[in-house]
Amino acid sequence: MRPSTLAFALRNRPGPAPIHFDGRHIIPLTAAATDQPELYAVIEYEDFRTSLFLPGIFPTATVQQEFFDWEGESTVRIYERPANAVPEQLPKFSRLATLGDGIGLLGYDLHPQPVHAGEILYLQLHWLVEAKPTADWTVFTHVLAHDDLGNPMLVAGKDNPPGENSLPTTRWQPGWRILDEYQIQLPSDLASGEYNLEIGLYQASGAHLPSDATGVPLGNLIVE
């Protein structure tokens, strides 16, 4: 069952139209308490991460319905976030910033820290949607070193639309908080030391967020 097929199957449920996304890379949620329950339908054999993340975000969430294949294996679980429940998982590193086009940043998580050369750095960004974005933006994540003159040098990074393009910014809704993960492959010959992290958004046209084409500095990364 594809996410789009599942969204179609759930189309007649009460409430807003279903939003489909790749839960292995991104999770949208309403940032404030909701008057009505919020449902998350997880395709278990494709997405193991959402089931791991949801209990930390909504400890009171329960499995409302479950579907099985002909062998009795669980294929889809529908989790219910109760009405009035607020997200309990905050970013480990707070970094409030307004980037533009309705997109803000609450903070981020890093794993592992410290990290070693050749490993994958997992950077999860906690976006805040202040207004519906008017364009589709690509996110850039940079790991930066500096030369002897203090000029930044890109040593690693990952660019792609949010959620590996499964939830483009034009589908974001005001009042959402979005957990959006980027897996950054570090070079095997990366020297140990301290590096800087920087993120931002851009379009192929050359437009940037922030609009002055600078990135948003996050903090330091320790490579051992």
N, C-alpha and C positions, 0 to 999 in steps of 0.2 A: 504494500500500500504506500503510495507516494504522499508526501505532505499535502500537495494540492488536491489529491483525491480525498484525503481525510478532511480537509477544509470544506470540500464540496459536500461530503457526507454530513457534516455538522452544521450546514448552512441554515437549517430551519430551527436550530436551538434558539431560545430567547436571548436577547442581548445583541451586542455589536457583531458584525460579520467576522468570521474566524480570520486570524492572521497566521500565515505559515512561515516558518523559518527553520534554519538548521541549528537545532539545540546543541550540537557539538561545538558551536562557535559563538552563539549569541543567544541571549534570553531577554526579551522585553517584558516589562511588568509595570503596572500602574504604581507610581511612586507614593501616592497618598492612600489612605484607607478608602475602600470602595463600598458603595451602598449595596451592591450585588456581589455574589461569589464570582471569582475569576477562574476559568477552567484552562488547564494545560493538558493537551492530548499528546502523549509521548509514544512514538513508534519505537518500541523497546529494542528490536534487533538492529536498528540503525543508530539509535541515539541512547548511549548509556549515561551521558553526562547530565542531562536535565534531571533525571531521577536522583542523581547524586547532589546536585545543586539545590533543588527545591526545598528539601528539609531544612537547609541552613538559612534560606531566604524566608520561608514561611513554615515555621515549625508545626503550626496547627493544620497544615494542608493534609488532606486525606485522599485516598484513592476512591473516587466515586463510582467508577465503572471500569471493567477490564474485558478485553477481547482476547480470544485464544485461537490458535490454528488447529488443524485437524489432529495434530499430535498432542494437543493439550498445552503447548508452549504459549506463554503470554506474548502477544504481538503489539497490543496498544493498551496503555493505561491512561485513564483520564483523572488527573489530579484536580482537586477543588481547593482553591484559596478561599477561605471563608470571608464573608462580608465583614468589613471593619478591620481586617488584618492588615498590618503595615509591614513592609519589608524589614527584616531584622539584620540582614547582612550588609554591613557598610564596608567601603573600601579600606584596606589596611593603611593606604597612604592617601590622606586628604589633599586634593588639589583643585580648588574651585576656580573655574575659568569660564568666560563666555567667549565662544569662538565666532559666532555669527550665524545668520540664517536659522535662528531658533535653536541652535545646538550649544549646549553647555557641557562642562565636565565637572563631576563631583569628586573623582579621585581615581585610584588605580591599585591593582594588586600585581605582585611580582612573584614568580616561582621558577626555579629555586633562587635563593639569595643567601650567600653568594653563589655565583654560577661559575662554571669552568669553560675554558676554550673548547669548542667543538660541541657543546651541549645546546639544547633548545631552551630559549628563554620564553616563558609564558607570561605575557603581559595582558592583563584584563583591564579594559577601560570601562569606567562607570559613567556613561553619558546621561545627561539630563536634557529632556526635550522641552524647551520653553515655548516653542511655537512650531507649527508644522513646517519643516524645511521645504523650500521651493525648488530645490535641485537635488540631483543625485551626486553625492560627494564620495571620493575615494579617500580612505584614511592612510596616512603615512606614519610609520613608527621608525625612529632613528636611534641607533646607538652611536654616540659621537666620542671621538678622541680629539685632542688638540695638539697642533704642532708647536714648535718652539716659540712661535710668535703669538700663540693663543688662538689661531684660526681653527675653527671646527673642521673635523674630517670624519666622513661617514665610514664606519667600519662594519656595520650590519644594519639590517632593517627589514621591514615587511610592508608592502603597499597592497591593499585590496579594499574593495567596498565592504561595508560592515557585514559580519556574519558570513564571510566567504561569498558575498553577493546574494545571500539568501534573504536579507532584509534591508534593501536600499533605503537611503535616507528619505526619499519621497513617500515612503510608507510609514514613517515614524509619526506618532501621534502626540499632541501636547499633553504633558503630564506624565509621560513615560520616564522610567529609568531603565537604561539598557546596559546589560553586562555583555561586553563585546571583546572576545579574546583573539590575540595575535601571537602566533608561534614564530619566534625569531631565531633562525639558525645562526649561531655564532661561529666565526671562522676557527678552524682547528689550530691555527698559528697565532691566535689573538693573545697578545701579551697580558700578563696579569697586571692588575692595577684598577684605577677608578675611571669610570666612563660616565657620560651624561646621557639621559634619555630625553627624547623630544618627540612630540606628536603634532599632527595637524591634519587638515583636509584640503583636497584640491580637485579641480576638474581638468579635463584635457584641454579646455580653452585657455588655461593659464590662471583661472580664478583660484584664490586661496582663502582658507579660513585658518587663522585670523587673516583679515583682508590685507595686512601689510606684508604678507608672504613670509613672516617669521613663524617659527613653530612655538608650541607651548612647552616650555621646559618642565619636566616632571621631577627629576631628582637624580641621584647618583646610582650607578650600578657597579658593584664590586665583582671583579673577575679574579679568581684565584688560580 
